[in-house]
Amino acid sequence: MGGGRTLLRDLVETPSVSGRETAATERLVDAFESADREVWIDEVGNVRAPADDSVLLTSHIDTVPGEIPVREEDGVLWGRGAVDAKGPLAAMATAALETGVSFAGVVEEETTSRGAHHLVETRDVPEAVVNGEPSGWAGVVLGYRGFHAGTYRVEEPAGHSALSDRNAIERAMAWWGDVSEAVEATDGESDTPVFEQRTAKPVAVEGGVTDDGLATAATVDAQFRLPPGTTGDDVEATVADATDAGGVEWETPIAPVMRSPRNAVARALRAGIRAGDGEPTHLRKTGTSDMNVYAEAWDVPMATYGPGDSSLDHTPDEHIELVEFDRSVTVLTHAAAELRE
């Protein structure tokens, strides 16, 4: 496992915030070139190492911002991306090198999933996919909620702050209040699991007097998570029915995904976990990942898997146990060999 741990540490030590992944992609290319594997960086920055397409092992190269000093202590590696998702990424690459199956490291998962979208548009459909995200070495992720985002914009003529007329900032605050109340009304009963709920979150708010001094303007960037059975159109309709006049610019929605535990990838991962004396568990994640993109484009067996505690994603305490990393490589190697048979 020494080579895998070295690759993991090198990747964690190499900053790769979304949109600035070049140095980390080059380190991945070096790993595959050193093993005499075909590899290249594509037009958007993905690392492509095609081989036996009975399974594609793939994870994302980028991280969220935030510098965490890299250190290794008592078998634990700290650093930005150690969990999300350089642990899974290095495990996927190591297993692909050991088994001769296809690999792809993709860019911008934390922002636009640009790399995953480009991958499905420019490669043949693999026979199966294991997407790399932290699940814990004995966990197999079968489902993710979908994602929809929009920006609300409003402008009102300027007026004295002592007047009772609503300015744009108040309009934006009222808009968000109406939206959150309407979305909460669709959540179901209070004991409904979060995975099965629609949820809404404001992620950025801006407002003030316009440069010409003649108006106030405000924007609210909002994100919505979609459970299975919910579409972007459903969210747009809920927002339109609940709010006053004003413009919402919607992005392209990402559909939710839920795969059967009986699919071939889930079976192979469970077999690998049991071979390592683990007890497999099935997981559903309340967020969204590149698996959503792959599932919408490719009707093949798939699941998400990777080392690391996902509760540490994006946190200042991000770290991974190296023994867990080693176990995940063994699981992936076992699963890839089974899927090749």
N, C-alpha and C positions, 0 to 999 in steps of 0.2 A: 504493500500500500504506500511505500515511500514516495513513489512517483506521483501518486494522486495527491498526497498531502503537500508535496512541493508545489504542484500546480495550484492547489487551493490557496496556499499562502501567497504565491506570486500574484494570483488574481486579486486577493483581498488587499494586497499592498499596492495594487495598481488602480488608481481612481478611475471610475467609469460612470459618472453621472449621465443620465439620459441626454443623448446628443453629443457626448464627448467620450465615446467608448473605444477610440482608435487604439490606444496603447494596450488595452486588455484584449482586443481582437487579435492584435499582433502576437500576443503571448499564446493565445490559443492556436494560432496558425503554426507557431514554432513547435508546439507539442505534436501536432499532426504531421508536420514535415519531418520531424525527428524520427517518427515511426514509419516514414515512407508512405504516408497516406495522401491521397489526392485531397487538396484543400485550397480554398480561395476565399477572398472577401468580395461579396457581391456589391451591386450598385448602391444599396442603402447602408452597407456596413455589416451585414450578417456574415458570420463565418460558416461556410458550407463545406462539409466533408462527406460527400455521398459514398455509399458502399453497398452493403447488403440491405436492401430496402424492406426486408421482412419486418423491420421496426426502425423508426426514426426516434432517436433520443435527442431532445431539444430543451434548452432553457435560455433564459435571457441574460445578457451581459451587463445591462445597465443597472444602476442603483439610484435611489433617491439621494438628494444632497445631504451633507452632514459628515464632518470629518471625525472619525473615531480612531485614536492611536492604535496601531496594530501591535498586538502583543500575544505571546503564547505562554500560558502558565498552567501547570498541573493538567495538561492534556486538553486545554480549552484555548481556542483561537478567537480573539476579539478583533473587530474591525467592521467598517461599513461594508455591507454586502455579504458578510460571513454566512448569514442565514438566507437573505433575500437578494439575489439568489445564487451567489457564487459557490456556496456549498453544493446545491443541486447541480449547478453548471459544471463544476470540476468533477463531480461524481459521474455525470452523464458523459463527459469527455473521456474520463478514465475507463469507464465501462465500454464505450464505443471503441476505444483503442484496443482493449483486451479481447473484444468479441468480433470486431470487424463489421459492425452494423453502422448505419448512417447516423450522422450527427449534424446538428445546426445550432449555433449560438446566435441568438437574435437580439436586435437592438430596440430600444425605446418602449419596452413593455410597460414601464412605469408612467408613461405619458400617453402615447398614441397607438401603441402596438404596431407601429410602422413596420418593424422587422417581420413580425408574424404575418401581417397582411401581404407583404411582398413575397414571403416564402410560399404561401398558398397560391399566389398568382403565377409563380415562375418555376415551380417544380412539379414533377409527376406526383400523383397521390401515393404515399407509402402504404404498406399493408397494415401498419399499426403505428401508434404514436404513444410515447411516454413523455409527458410534459414535465419539466423540472421546476418545482416550487417546494418549499418546506412543508413536509407532512409528518415529520418524525420518521425514524427509520422503519417503524412497524405500521405506519399509516398509509392508506391509499385513498386519494381524493377522487370522488366520482362526480361531484357537482360544484358549480359556481353560479352565483347570481349574475344576471346581466347588468349592463351599465348604460345609462343615458345621461347626457350633459347638455345644459343650455345656459345661455346668458340673457338675462332680462335687462333691458335698457329703457330708461325713461328720462324725459326732460320737461321742465316746467319753466314758465317765465319767471324771472327774478322778482322778488318782493321783499319787503322788510321782514325781518325775523320776528317782529312783534305782532305781525298779522296772523290770523287763524288759518289762512289758506295753506294747504299742504304743499311743501316743496318736493323736489324730486327724491330727496333722501327719505322723506316720510312715505312717499308713494312706494319706494323700493322696500322699505321696512314692512309696510302693510302688505305688499305683494308677497313677500316671503312668509309672513304670518298666515296668509290665506293658503299658500301652497303647502306649508308644513301641516296645517290643520287638515287639508283635503287629503293629503297622502296618508296621514295617520288614520283617517277614517277608512282607508282601504286595507289597513294592516290585518284585519281579522280580530279574533279574540285576543285578550291580553296574554294568554299563554301560548300563542302561536309562535313557533320557533322563528328566530330572526331570518333564517334561510328562506322561509316561506312568506316573508313580509316584503312589501315595498317600503323603502326608506329614502329619505331625502336629506341632503346636507348642503348648506351654503359653504363654499370653499374660498370665496373672495368677494369683498364688497368695497366699492369705491364710490365717492360722490363729493360734490362741492359746486362752487360757482364756476361757470364756464369761463374760458379765457377772455371772451369779449365782455364779460360781466352782465350779460343780458338774460341769463337763464341759470337754473341749477340742473345738474345732470347726475344720474346715479346708475350704477350697474351692479348686478348680483350674479356671480357665477355659481350655478347650482349643479349638484350631481345627484342622480337617482339610481338606486339599486333595484334590479328587477328579478323577482323570483320566477321559477318555471311557470309558464302559462301567461306571463305578462310581457307585453311588447312595448317598444318605444312609443308607438301610436297611442297605447293605453295611457301612458304617463302624460303625453302631450294633451290628450283629451281631458284628463283630470285637471291639469293646470289651467287649460283654457276655460273649463266650466267654473273654476273656483276664483278666478282673478279678474281684476279690472282691465281696462284697455291698456295697452303697452306692448312693446315688442319683445318676443323671445326668439333668439336665434338658436336653433337646435343643431347639435352635431349628429353624426351617424350613430345610431344605437348599436350596442353589442348584445347579442341575444344570450339569455341564460343557457346553461348546459347541465344535463343530468344523465349520466351513463349507467347502464346496468352493471351490477357487481358480477354478473355472469359473463361479461365480455372478456375476450382472450387476454387482454393486457392486464386487467384486474386479477384474473386467475393466475397469470404468470408471476405477477408481483407478490401475490399471497403465497405462492409456492416458494419464492425466494425468501420471504420473511420467515416462513416456517422452517426452511432449511437452515436458517440462522438462529433457530430456537426462539423466534418471536411469535407473538400472537397478533395476527393482522386485525386492524380496525378500519372501517370505512368512514370517510369523512365527507362532509359538505361544507364548503367555504362560503362565507357571507360576502366576500369580495368578488373580484373578477380577475381573470388571468388570460394568457394567450391560448389556453385550452378552449376558451369560448370561441376564439377565432378559428382554430383548427376544426372544432366540432361542427361549426356552421358550414365549413367548406368541404370537409372530408368525412364521408360516412364510413369510417373504419373504427376498429376497436381502439380505445384510448383511455388513459387515466393520468392523473398527476401524481408525482412521487418525488421525494427528495429529503435529505437530512435537514435537521434544524427545527427549532421551536418557533412556529409562525407567530406566536405572541410577541416575539422579539423583532419582528419586521419593522423597519423604519425607526427603531428606538435608539436612544443613546447607549444602550447596554447590549447591542447586538453581538452575539458570540455563538460559537458552535463547538460541541464536544467532538474531538477528533476520532474517538472510538465510534461514535455514531456515524460520522462520515465514512469510516472504513466499512462499517456494516452496510451502509446504503450502497456502496460500490459493489459489495458482494451480492446484495439483492438484485441490483440492476444487471450485473453480469449473469446471474442465474436466470433472470427473467428474459434477457435478450437471447441467451442460448436456447431457452424453451421456445420462444417465438420463432426462432430460425428453423426449428425442426419441422 
